[in-house]
């Protein structure tokens, strides 16, 4: 996949929506880290911070948790980059197809 295609794939997959689909508990732009076992003095506060404008995330405790929406899928699921890209591409295509089927249906004219 070319660099422009990769950027487009990241743009069409909003990080907070992807995080929610991955089972991460998100409230606003913060969430619970998926590597809680590495949090020694866990006080229960959310440590995963999402930046929707940059479509990125970071954990304030785990030094190796953070990056793009592709990195989120890789790190959360334990997948390699190719599998994460494939999953995000399928997700984006499914979303586009669903919008075509249902967008505007049922509206009064």
Jmol script that loads the backbone (N, CA, C; Angstrom):
load data "model"
ATOM      1  N   UNK A   1       0.851  -1.175   0.000  1.00  0.00           N
ATOM      2  CA  UNK A   1       0.000   0.000   0.000  1.00  0.00           C
ATOM      3  C   UNK A   1       0.900   1.243   0.000  1.00  0.00           C
ATOM      4  N   UNK A   2       0.578   2.192  -0.862  1.00  0.00           N
ATOM      5  CA  UNK A   2       1.367   3.409  -0.975  1.00  0.00           C
ATOM      6  C   UNK A   2       1.104   4.346   0.199  1.00  0.00           C
ATOM      7  N   UNK A   3       2.020   5.307   0.377  1.00  0.00           N
ATOM      8  CA  UNK A   3       1.928   6.229   1.510  1.00  0.00           C
ATOM      9  C   UNK A   3       0.625   7.033   1.495  1.00  0.00           C
ATOM     10  N   UNK A   4       0.193   7.506   0.321  1.00  0.00           N
ATOM     11  CA  UNK A   4      -1.063   8.265   0.233  1.00  0.00           C
ATOM     12  C   UNK A   4      -2.264   7.402   0.600  1.00  0.00           C
ATOM     13  N   UNK A   5      -2.244   6.136   0.187  1.00  0.00           N
ATOM     14  CA  UNK A   5      -3.321   5.213   0.535  1.00  0.00           C
ATOM     15  C   UNK A   5      -3.345   4.965   2.043  1.00  0.00           C
ATOM     16  N   UNK A   6      -2.163   4.869   2.634  1.00  0.00           N
ATOM     17  CA  UNK A   6      -2.061   4.640   4.080  1.00  0.00           C
ATOM     18  C   UNK A   6      -2.606   5.848   4.851  1.00  0.00           C
ATOM     19  N   UNK A   7      -2.276   7.051   4.401  1.00  0.00           N
ATOM     20  CA  UNK A   7      -2.788   8.264   5.059  1.00  0.00           C
ATOM     21  C   UNK A   7      -4.314   8.336   4.947  1.00  0.00           C
ATOM     22  N   UNK A   8      -4.825   7.983   3.777  1.00  0.00           N
ATOM     23  CA  UNK A   8      -6.282   7.996   3.568  1.00  0.00           C
ATOM     24  C   UNK A   8      -6.961   6.975   4.480  1.00  0.00           C
ATOM     25  N   UNK A   9      -6.352   5.803   4.602  1.00  0.00           N
ATOM     26  CA  UNK A   9      -6.895   4.760   5.473  1.00  0.00           C
ATOM     27  C   UNK A   9      -6.952   5.236   6.920  1.00  0.00           C
ATOM     28  N   UNK A  10      -5.910   5.930   7.355  1.00  0.00           N
ATOM     29  CA  UNK A  10      -5.895   6.466   8.724  1.00  0.00           C
ATOM     30  C   UNK A  10      -6.959   7.543   8.900  1.00  0.00           C
ATOM     31  N   UNK A  11      -7.174   8.365   7.870  1.00  0.00           N
ATOM     32  CA  UNK A  11      -8.160   9.447   7.958  1.00  0.00           C
ATOM     33  C   UNK A  11      -9.585   8.935   8.054  1.00  0.00           C
ATOM     34  N   UNK A  12      -9.906   7.855   7.355  1.00  0.00           N
ATOM     35  CA  UNK A  12     -11.284   7.360   7.344  1.00  0.00           C
ATOM     36  C   UNK A  12     -11.613   6.465   8.540  1.00  0.00           C
ATOM     37  N   UNK A  13     -10.615   6.164   9.369  1.00  0.00           N
ATOM     38  CA  UNK A  13     -10.834   5.352  10.565  1.00  0.00           C
ATOM     39  C   UNK A  13     -10.580   6.213  11.801  1.00  0.00           C
ATOM     40  N   UNK A  14     -11.647   6.825  12.302  1.00  0.00           N
ATOM     41  CA  UNK A  14     -11.540   7.692  13.478  1.00  0.00           C
ATOM     42  C   UNK A  14     -11.085   6.880  14.686  1.00  0.00           C
ATOM     43  N   UNK A  15     -10.043   7.356  15.355  1.00  0.00           N
ATOM     44  CA  UNK A  15      -9.393   6.568  16.403  1.00  0.00           C
ATOM     45  C   UNK A  15     -10.311   6.230  17.570  1.00  0.00           C
ATOM     46  N   UNK A  16     -11.184   7.129  17.969  1.00  0.00           N
ATOM     47  CA  UNK A  16     -12.066   6.843  19.105  1.00  0.00           C
ATOM     48  C   UNK A  16     -13.095   5.777  18.722  1.00  0.00           C
ATOM     49  N   UNK A  17     -13.603   5.824  17.508  1.00  0.00           N
ATOM     50  CA  UNK A  17     -14.536   4.783  17.053  1.00  0.00           C
ATOM     51  C   UNK A  17     -13.844   3.426  16.980  1.00  0.00           C
ATOM     52  N   UNK A  18     -12.624   3.415  16.458  1.00  0.00           N
ATOM     53  CA  UNK A  18     -11.868   2.166  16.367  1.00  0.00           C
ATOM     54  C   UNK A  18     -11.582   1.627  17.760  1.00  0.00           C
ATOM     55  N   UNK A  19     -11.175   2.499  18.681  1.00  0.00           N
ATOM     56  CA  UNK A  19     -10.888   2.075  20.058  1.00  0.00           C
ATOM     57  C   UNK A  19     -12.116   1.440  20.694  1.00  0.00           C
ATOM     58  N   UNK A  20     -13.273   2.033  20.496  1.00  0.00           N
ATOM     59  CA  UNK A  20     -14.515   1.495  21.041  1.00  0.00           C
ATOM     60  C   UNK A  20     -14.810   0.123  20.451  1.00  0.00           C
ATOM     61  N   UNK A  21     -14.610  -0.017  19.137  1.00  0.00           N
ATOM     62  CA  UNK A  21     -14.837  -1.308  18.483  1.00  0.00           C
ATOM     63  C   UNK A  21     -13.854  -2.373  18.971  1.00  0.00           C
ATOM     64  N   UNK A  22     -12.684  -1.945  19.407  1.00  0.00           N
ATOM     65  CA  UNK A  22     -11.694  -2.884  19.934  1.00  0.00           C
ATOM     66  C   UNK A  22     -11.980  -3.265  21.387  1.00  0.00           C
ATOM     67  N   UNK A  23     -13.014  -2.659  21.980  1.00  0.00           N
ATOM     68  CA  UNK A  23     -13.397  -2.992  23.347  1.00  0.00           C
ATOM     69  C   UNK A  23     -12.770  -2.118  24.414  1.00  0.00           C
ATOM     70  N   UNK A  24     -12.139  -1.035  24.007  1.00  0.00           N
ATOM     71  CA  UNK A  24     -11.533  -0.109  24.965  1.00  0.00           C
ATOM     72  C   UNK A  24     -12.629   0.802  25.506  1.00  0.00           C
ATOM     73  N   UNK A  25     -12.677   0.942  26.818  1.00  0.00           N
ATOM     74  CA  UNK A  25     -13.671   1.819  27.437  1.00  0.00           C
ATOM     75  C   UNK A  25     -13.197   3.255  27.270  1.00  0.00           C
ATOM     76  N   UNK A  26     -13.966   4.035  26.508  1.00  0.00           N
ATOM     77  CA  UNK A  26     -13.606   5.419  26.198  1.00  0.00           C
ATOM     78  C   UNK A  26     -14.694   6.346  26.706  1.00  0.00           C
ATOM     79  N   UNK A  27     -14.261   7.418  27.345  1.00  0.00           N
ATOM     80  CA  UNK A  27     -15.179   8.456  27.815  1.00  0.00           C
ATOM     81  C   UNK A  27     -14.587   9.788  27.376  1.00  0.00           C
ATOM     82  N   UNK A  28     -15.263  10.437  26.441  1.00  0.00           N
ATOM     83  CA  UNK A  28     -14.713  11.668  25.872  1.00  0.00           C
ATOM     84  C   UNK A  28     -13.509  11.320  25.013  1.00  0.00           C
ATOM     85  N   UNK A  29     -12.342  11.813  25.422  1.00  0.00           N
ATOM     86  CA  UNK A  29     -11.121  11.500  24.678  1.00  0.00           C
ATOM     87  C   UNK A  29     -10.100  10.767  25.546  1.00  0.00           C
ATOM     88  N   UNK A  30     -10.574  10.133  26.627  1.00  0.00           N
ATOM     89  CA  UNK A  30      -9.690   9.331  27.483  1.00  0.00           C
ATOM     90  C   UNK A  30     -10.276   7.928  27.630  1.00  0.00           C
ATOM     91  N   UNK A  31      -9.393   6.985  27.915  1.00  0.00           N
ATOM     92  CA  UNK A  31      -9.850   5.619  28.057  1.00  0.00           C
ATOM     93  C   UNK A  31      -8.966   4.808  28.970  1.00  0.00           C
ATOM     94  N   UNK A  32      -9.376   3.573  29.176  1.00  0.00           N
ATOM     95  CA  UNK A  32      -8.625   2.641  30.004  1.00  0.00           C
ATOM     96  C   UNK A  32      -7.606   1.921  29.136  1.00  0.00           C
ATOM     97  N   UNK A  33      -6.365   1.926  29.565  1.00  0.00           N
ATOM     98  CA  UNK A  33      -5.293   1.288  28.806  1.00  0.00           C
ATOM     99  C   UNK A  33      -5.544  -0.213  28.691  1.00  0.00           C
ATOM    100  N   UNK A  34      -5.262  -0.758  27.527  1.00  0.00           N
ATOM    101  CA  UNK A  34      -5.447  -2.186  27.289  1.00  0.00           C
ATOM    102  C   UNK A  34      -4.290  -3.010  27.846  1.00  0.00           C
ATOM    103  N   UNK A  35      -3.311  -2.359  28.439  1.00  0.00           N
ATOM    104  CA  UNK A  35      -2.190  -3.059  29.075  1.00  0.00           C
ATOM    105  C   UNK A  35      -2.183  -2.774  30.585  1.00  0.00           C
ATOM    106  N   UNK A  36      -3.331  -2.961  31.202  1.00  0.00           N
ATOM    107  CA  UNK A  36      -3.477  -2.689  32.634  1.00  0.00           C
ATOM    108  C   UNK A  36      -2.513  -3.508  33.491  1.00  0.00           C
ATOM    109  N   UNK A  37      -2.099  -4.667  33.006  1.00  0.00           N
ATOM    110  CA  UNK A  37      -1.175  -5.505  33.774  1.00  0.00           C
ATOM    111  C   UNK A  37       0.178  -4.830  33.979  1.00  0.00           C
ATOM    112  N   UNK A  38       0.501  -3.818  33.182  1.00  0.00           N
ATOM    113  CA  UNK A  38       1.765  -3.102  33.330  1.00  0.00           C
ATOM    114  C   UNK A  38       1.659  -1.894  34.256  1.00  0.00           C
ATOM    115  N   UNK A  39       0.455  -1.597  34.720  1.00  0.00           N
ATOM    116  CA  UNK A  39       0.228  -0.446  35.596  1.00  0.00           C
ATOM    117  C   UNK A  39       0.367  -0.904  37.049  1.00  0.00           C
ATOM    118  N   UNK A  40       1.484  -0.600  37.659  1.00  0.00           N
ATOM    119  CA  UNK A  40       1.756  -1.082  39.022  1.00  0.00           C
ATOM    120  C   UNK A  40       0.867  -0.431  40.065  1.00  0.00           C
ATOM    121  N   UNK A  41       0.826   0.873  40.089  1.00  0.00           N
ATOM    122  CA  UNK A  41       0.037   1.597  41.084  1.00  0.00           C
ATOM    123  C   UNK A  41      -1.220   2.154  40.430  1.00  0.00           C
ATOM    124  N   UNK A  42      -2.062   1.252  39.958  1.00  0.00           N
ATOM    125  CA  UNK A  42      -3.266   1.657  39.242  1.00  0.00           C
ATOM    126  C   UNK A  42      -4.291   2.210  40.215  1.00  0.00           C
ATOM    127  N   UNK A  43      -4.651   3.481  40.026  1.00  0.00           N
ATOM    128  CA  UNK A  43      -5.663   4.103  40.874  1.00  0.00           C
ATOM    129  C   UNK A  43      -7.026   4.134  40.185  1.00  0.00           C
ATOM    130  N   UNK A  44      -7.126   3.454  39.046  1.00  0.00           N
ATOM    131  CA  UNK A  44      -8.395   3.358  38.337  1.00  0.00           C
ATOM    132  C   UNK A  44      -8.683   4.501  37.390  1.00  0.00           C
ATOM    133  N   UNK A  45      -7.816   5.504  37.366  1.00  0.00           N
ATOM    134  CA  UNK A  45      -8.035   6.633  36.467  1.00  0.00           C
ATOM    135  C   UNK A  45      -7.625   6.256  35.049  1.00  0.00           C
ATOM    136  N   UNK A  46      -8.327   6.799  34.065  1.00  0.00           N
ATOM    137  CA  UNK A  46      -7.952   6.525  32.668  1.00  0.00           C
ATOM    138  C   UNK A  46      -6.558   7.063  32.358  1.00  0.00           C
ATOM    139  N   UNK A  47      -5.768   6.279  31.661  1.00  0.00           N
ATOM    140  CA  UNK A  47      -4.408   6.700  31.315  1.00  0.00           C
ATOM    141  C   UNK A  47      -4.177   6.747  29.811  1.00  0.00           C
ATOM    142  N   UNK A  48      -5.171   6.354  29.045  1.00  0.00           N
ATOM    143  CA  UNK A  48      -5.059   6.345  27.588  1.00  0.00           C
ATOM    144  C   UNK A  48      -5.700   7.628  27.055  1.00  0.00           C
ATOM    145  N   UNK A  49      -4.905   8.422  26.375  1.00  0.00           N
ATOM    146  CA  UNK A  49      -5.380   9.702  25.872  1.00  0.00           C
ATOM    147  C   UNK A  49      -5.434   9.679  24.347  1.00  0.00           C
ATOM    148  N   UNK A  50      -6.582  10.084  23.792  1.00  0.00           N
ATOM    149  CA  UNK A  50      -6.791  10.109  22.353  1.00  0.00           C
ATOM    150  C   UNK A  50      -6.767  11.549  21.858  1.00  0.00           C
ATOM    151  N   UNK A  51      -6.139  11.759  20.715  1.00  0.00           N
ATOM    152  CA  UNK A  51      -6.116  13.060  20.068  1.00  0.00           C
ATOM    153  C   UNK A  51      -6.843  12.906  18.730  1.00  0.00           C
ATOM    154  N   UNK A  52      -8.158  13.196  18.705  1.00  0.00           N
ATOM    155  CA  UNK A  52      -8.927  13.010  17.472  1.00  0.00           C
ATOM    156  C   UNK A  52      -8.424  13.857  16.306  1.00  0.00           C
ATOM    157  N   UNK A  53      -7.878  15.035  16.579  1.00  0.00           N
ATOM    158  CA  UNK A  53      -7.388  15.904  15.505  1.00  0.00           C
ATOM    159  C   UNK A  53      -6.198  15.277  14.779  1.00  0.00           C
ATOM    160  N   UNK A  54      -5.348  14.585  15.521  1.00  0.00           N
ATOM    161  CA  UNK A  54      -4.180  13.917  14.921  1.00  0.00           C
ATOM    162  C   UNK A  54      -4.431  12.431  14.690  1.00  0.00           C
ATOM    163  N   UNK A  55      -5.585  11.946  15.161  1.00  0.00           N
ATOM    164  CA  UNK A  55      -5.944  10.535  15.057  1.00  0.00           C
ATOM    165  C   UNK A  55      -4.861   9.660  15.683  1.00  0.00           C
ATOM    166  N   UNK A  56      -4.470  10.059  16.899  1.00  0.00           N
ATOM    167  CA  UNK A  56      -3.389   9.355  17.592  1.00  0.00           C
ATOM    168  C   UNK A  56      -3.783   9.095  19.045  1.00  0.00           C
ATOM    169  N   UNK A  57      -2.933   8.328  19.737  1.00  0.00           N
ATOM    170  CA  UNK A  57      -3.192   7.999  21.138  1.00  0.00           C
ATOM    171  C   UNK A  57      -1.870   7.804  21.868  1.00  0.00           C
ATOM    172  N   UNK A  58      -1.944   7.867  23.196  1.00  0.00           N
ATOM    173  CA  UNK A  58      -0.782   7.597  24.035  1.00  0.00           C
ATOM    174  C   UNK A  58      -1.256   7.204  25.428  1.00  0.00           C
ATOM    175  N   UNK A  59      -0.466   6.394  26.113  1.00  0.00           N
ATOM    176  CA  UNK A  59      -0.737   6.054  27.512  1.00  0.00           C
ATOM    177  C   UNK A  59       0.295   6.790  28.349  1.00  0.00           C
ATOM    178  N   UNK A  60      -0.154   7.464  29.409  1.00  0.00           N
ATOM    179  CA  UNK A  60       0.788   8.237  30.214  1.00  0.00           C
ATOM    180  C   UNK A  60       1.651   7.348  31.109  1.00  0.00           C
ATOM    181  N   UNK A  61       1.337   6.059  31.203  1.00  0.00           N
ATOM    182  CA  UNK A  61       2.139   5.153  32.029  1.00  0.00           C
ATOM    183  C   UNK A  61       3.010   4.222  31.189  1.00  0.00           C
ATOM    184  N   UNK A  62       2.450   3.644  30.137  1.00  0.00           N
ATOM    185  CA  UNK A  62       3.179   2.674  29.311  1.00  0.00           C
ATOM    186  C   UNK A  62       3.999   3.389  28.240  1.00  0.00           C
ATOM    187  N   UNK A  63       5.325   3.289  28.283  1.00  0.00           N
ATOM    188  CA  UNK A  63       6.154   4.001  27.308  1.00  0.00           C
ATOM    189  C   UNK A  63       6.033   3.460  25.883  1.00  0.00           C
ATOM    190  N   UNK A  64       5.615   2.217  25.730  1.00  0.00           N
ATOM    191  CA  UNK A  64       5.528   1.624  24.393  1.00  0.00           C
ATOM    192  C   UNK A  64       4.103   1.564  23.853  1.00  0.00           C
ATOM    193  N   UNK A  65       3.176   2.258  24.489  1.00  0.00           N
ATOM    194  CA  UNK A  65       1.788   2.291  24.031  1.00  0.00           C
ATOM    195  C   UNK A  65       1.513   3.690  23.492  1.00  0.00           C
ATOM    196  N   UNK A  66       1.225   3.747  22.189  1.00  0.00           N
ATOM    197  CA  UNK A  66       0.924   5.027  21.556  1.00  0.00           C
ATOM    198  C   UNK A  66       1.188   4.964  20.076  1.00  0.00           C
ATOM    199  N   UNK A  67       0.671   5.969  19.361  1.00  0.00           N
ATOM    200  CA  UNK A  67       0.901   6.062  17.932  1.00  0.00           C
ATOM    201  C   UNK A  67      -0.361   6.393  17.167  1.00  0.00           C
ATOM    202  N   UNK A  68      -0.439   5.856  15.957  1.00  0.00           N
ATOM    203  CA  UNK A  68      -1.559   6.121  15.047  1.00  0.00           C
ATOM    204  C   UNK A  68      -2.685   5.116  15.268  1.00  0.00           C
ATOM    205  N   UNK A  69      -3.742   5.248  14.491  1.00  0.00           N
ATOM    206  CA  UNK A  69      -4.852   4.301  14.573  1.00  0.00           C
ATOM    207  C   UNK A  69      -4.389   2.895  14.161  1.00  0.00           C
ATOM    208  N   UNK A  70      -3.453   2.809  13.230  1.00  0.00           N
ATOM    209  CA  UNK A  70      -2.903   1.508  12.837  1.00  0.00           C
ATOM    210  C   UNK A  70      -2.134   0.899  14.004  1.00  0.00           C
ATOM    211  N   UNK A  71      -1.348   1.730  14.691  1.00  0.00           N
ATOM    212  CA  UNK A  71      -0.601   1.259  15.860  1.00  0.00           C
ATOM    213  C   UNK A  71      -1.546   0.788  16.966  1.00  0.00           C
ATOM    214  N   UNK A  72      -2.669   1.475  17.117  1.00  0.00           N
ATOM    215  CA  UNK A  72      -3.644   1.072  18.130  1.00  0.00           C
ATOM    216  C   UNK A  72      -4.130  -0.347  17.882  1.00  0.00           C
ATOM    217  N   UNK A  73      -4.480  -0.644  16.642  1.00  0.00           N
ATOM    218  CA  UNK A  73      -4.962  -1.986  16.301  1.00  0.00           C
ATOM    219  C   UNK A  73      -3.854  -3.016  16.523  1.00  0.00           C
ATOM    220  N   UNK A  74      -2.647  -2.696  16.071  1.00  0.00           N
ATOM    221  CA  UNK A  74      -1.501  -3.613  16.248  1.00  0.00           C
ATOM    222  C   UNK A  74      -1.252  -3.913  17.721  1.00  0.00           C
ATOM    223  N   UNK A  75      -1.175  -2.872  18.530  1.00  0.00           N
ATOM    224  CA  UNK A  75      -0.836  -3.026  19.945  1.00  0.00           C
ATOM    225  C   UNK A  75      -1.956  -3.671  20.749  1.00  0.00           C
ATOM    226  N   UNK A  76      -3.189  -3.294  20.468  1.00  0.00           N
ATOM    227  CA  UNK A  76      -4.315  -3.826  21.228  1.00  0.00           C
ATOM    228  C   UNK A  76      -4.584  -5.287  20.893  1.00  0.00           C
ATOM    229  N   UNK A  77      -4.531  -5.631  19.617  1.00  0.00           N
ATOM    230  CA  UNK A  77      -4.827  -6.995  19.187  1.00  0.00           C
ATOM    231  C   UNK A  77      -3.602  -7.897  19.120  1.00  0.00           C
ATOM    232  N   UNK A  78      -2.399  -7.311  19.131  1.00  0.00           N
ATOM    233  CA  UNK A  78      -1.188  -8.108  18.998  1.00  0.00           C
ATOM    234  C   UNK A  78      -0.952  -8.562  17.569  1.00  0.00           C
ATOM    235  N   UNK A  79      -1.467  -7.798  16.612  1.00  0.00           N
ATOM    236  CA  UNK A  79      -1.346  -8.136  15.205  1.00  0.00           C
ATOM    237  C   UNK A  79      -0.155  -7.437  14.579  1.00  0.00           C
ATOM    238  N   UNK A  80       0.322  -7.992  13.444  1.00  0.00           N
ATOM    239  CA  UNK A  80       1.354  -7.287  12.689  1.00  0.00           C
ATOM    240  C   UNK A  80       0.685  -6.163  11.897  1.00  0.00           C
ATOM    241  N   UNK A  81       1.499  -5.270  11.363  1.00  0.00           N
ATOM    242  CA  UNK A  81       0.995  -4.078  10.674  1.00  0.00           C
ATOM    243  C   UNK A  81       0.105  -4.433   9.468  1.00  0.00           C
ATOM    244  N   UNK A  82       0.491  -5.433   8.694  1.00  0.00           N
ATOM    245  CA  UNK A  82      -0.294  -5.811   7.514  1.00  0.00           C
ATOM    246  C   UNK A  82      -1.693  -6.266   7.887  1.00  0.00           C
ATOM    247  N   UNK A  83      -1.813  -7.053   8.941  1.00  0.00           N
ATOM    248  CA  UNK A  83      -3.126  -7.536   9.365  1.00  0.00           C
ATOM    249  C   UNK A  83      -3.982  -6.377   9.874  1.00  0.00           C
ATOM    250  N   UNK A  84      -3.365  -5.442  10.600  1.00  0.00           N
ATOM    251  CA  UNK A  84      -4.095  -4.278  11.103  1.00  0.00           C
ATOM    252  C   UNK A  84      -4.588  -3.406   9.951  1.00  0.00           C
ATOM    253  N   UNK A  85      -3.748  -3.195   8.953  1.00  0.00           N
ATOM    254  CA  UNK A  85      -4.125  -2.402   7.782  1.00  0.00           C
ATOM    255  C   UNK A  85      -5.277  -3.081   7.038  1.00  0.00           C
ATOM    256  N   UNK A  86      -5.193  -4.382   6.891  1.00  0.00           N
ATOM    257  CA  UNK A  86      -6.249  -5.143   6.220  1.00  0.00           C
ATOM    258  C   UNK A  86      -7.571  -5.004   6.975  1.00  0.00           C
ATOM    259  N   UNK A  87      -7.532  -5.116   8.295  1.00  0.00           N
ATOM    260  CA  UNK A  87      -8.734  -4.993   9.118  1.00  0.00           C
ATOM    261  C   UNK A  87      -9.334  -3.591   8.998  1.00  0.00           C
ATOM    262  N   UNK A  88      -8.488  -2.556   9.049  1.00  0.00           N
ATOM    263  CA  UNK A  88      -8.977  -1.182   8.940  1.00  0.00           C
ATOM    264  C   UNK A  88      -9.545  -0.903   7.549  1.00  0.00           C
ATOM    265  N   UNK A  89      -8.927  -1.459   6.518  1.00  0.00           N
ATOM    266  CA  UNK A  89      -9.440  -1.277   5.157  1.00  0.00           C
ATOM    267  C   UNK A  89     -10.815  -1.933   5.020  1.00  0.00           C
ATOM    268  N   UNK A  90     -10.963  -3.129   5.577  1.00  0.00           N
ATOM    269  CA  UNK A  90     -12.258  -3.815   5.545  1.00  0.00           C
ATOM    270  C   UNK A  90     -13.300  -3.002   6.310  1.00  0.00           C
ATOM    271  N   UNK A  91     -12.918  -2.490   7.462  1.00  0.00           N
ATOM    272  CA  UNK A  91     -13.813  -1.688   8.281  1.00  0.00           C
ATOM    273  C   UNK A  91     -14.280  -0.452   7.523  1.00  0.00           C
ATOM    274  N   UNK A  92     -13.361   0.242   6.865  1.00  0.00           N
ATOM    275  CA  UNK A  92     -13.695   1.457   6.114  1.00  0.00           C
ATOM    276  C   UNK A  92     -14.606   1.138   4.932  1.00  0.00           C
ATOM    277  N   UNK A  93     -14.329   0.057   4.232  1.00  0.00           N
ATOM    278  CA  UNK A  93     -15.151  -0.342   3.078  1.00  0.00           C
ATOM    279  C   UNK A  93     -16.555  -0.736   3.532  1.00  0.00           C
ATOM    280  N   UNK A  94     -16.644  -1.459   4.640  1.00  0.00           N
ATOM    281  CA  UNK A  94     -17.938  -1.856   5.188  1.00  0.00           C
ATOM    282  C   UNK A  94     -18.747  -0.619   5.570  1.00  0.00           C
ATOM    283  N   UNK A  95     -18.095   0.358   6.201  1.00  0.00           N
ATOM    284  CA  UNK A  95     -18.757   1.583   6.616  1.00  0.00           C
ATOM    285  C   UNK A  95     -19.261   2.356   5.399  1.00  0.00           C
ATOM    286  N   UNK A  96     -18.451   2.436   4.357  1.00  0.00           N
ATOM    287  CA  UNK A  96     -18.839   3.138   3.130  1.00  0.00           C
ATOM    288  C   UNK A  96     -20.037   2.447   2.478  1.00  0.00           C
ATOM    289  N   UNK A  97     -20.005   1.144   2.409  1.00  0.00           N
ATOM    290  CA  UNK A  97     -21.098   0.365   1.818  1.00  0.00           C
ATOM    291  C   UNK A  97     -22.382   0.544   2.629  1.00  0.00           C
ATOM    292  N   UNK A  98     -22.280   0.517   3.943  1.00  0.00           N
ATOM    293  CA  UNK A  98     -23.444   0.671   4.817  1.00  0.00           C
ATOM    294  C   UNK A  98     -24.063   2.056   4.658  1.00  0.00           C
ATOM    295  N   UNK A  99     -23.218   3.082   4.573  1.00  0.00           N
ATOM    296  CA  UNK A  99     -23.736   4.440   4.364  1.00  0.00           C
ATOM    297  C   UNK A  99     -24.528   4.531   3.071  1.00  0.00           C
ATOM    298  N   UNK A 100     -24.029   3.911   2.003  1.00  0.00           N
ATOM    299  CA  UNK A 100     -24.738   3.936   0.714  1.00  0.00           C
ATOM    300  C   UNK A 100     -26.112   3.284   0.831  1.00  0.00           C
ATOM    301  N   UNK A 101     -26.192   2.212   1.606  1.00  0.00           N
ATOM    302  CA  UNK A 101     -27.451   1.494   1.753  1.00  0.00           C
ATOM    303  C   UNK A 101     -28.488   2.264   2.561  1.00  0.00           C
ATOM    304  N   UNK A 102     -28.045   2.964   3.604  1.00  0.00           N
ATOM    305  CA  UNK A 102     -28.992   3.516   4.555  1.00  0.00           C
ATOM    306  C   UNK A 102     -29.050   5.030   4.659  1.00  0.00           C
ATOM    307  N   UNK A 103     -28.054   5.749   4.143  1.00  0.00           N
ATOM    308  CA  UNK A 103     -28.036   7.198   4.287  1.00  0.00           C
ATOM    309  C   UNK A 103     -29.231   7.828   3.562  1.00  0.00           C
ATOM    310  N   UNK A 104     -30.023   8.550   4.299  1.00  0.00           N
ATOM    311  CA  UNK A 104     -31.161   9.248   3.719  1.00  0.00           C
ATOM    312  C   UNK A 104     -32.414   8.424   3.557  1.00  0.00           C
ATOM    313  N   UNK A 105     -32.343   7.143   3.828  1.00  0.00           N
ATOM    314  CA  UNK A 105     -33.532   6.286   3.705  1.00  0.00           C
ATOM    315  C   UNK A 105     -34.492   6.602   4.847  1.00  0.00           C
ATOM    316  N   UNK A 106     -35.753   6.610   4.547  1.00  0.00           N
ATOM    317  CA  UNK A 106     -36.759   6.832   5.563  1.00  0.00           C
ATOM    318  C   UNK A 106     -37.048   8.294   5.848  1.00  0.00           C
ATOM    319  N   UNK A 107     -36.361   9.178   5.165  1.00  0.00           N
ATOM    320  CA  UNK A 107     -36.624  10.609   5.372  1.00  0.00           C
ATOM    321  C   UNK A 107     -37.880  11.008   4.594  1.00  0.00           C
ATOM    322  N   UNK A 108     -38.638  11.907   5.193  1.00  0.00           N
ATOM    323  CA  UNK A 108     -39.812  12.410   4.525  1.00  0.00           C
ATOM    324  C   UNK A 108     -39.379  13.413   3.467  1.00  0.00           C
ATOM    325  N   UNK A 109     -40.044  13.354   2.336  1.00  0.00           N
ATOM    326  CA  UNK A 109     -39.695  14.279   1.238  1.00  0.00           C
ATOM    327  C   UNK A 109     -40.629  15.425   1.183  1.00  0.00           C
TER     328      UNK A 109
END
end "model"
wireframe off; spacefill off
backbone 0.3
color backbone group
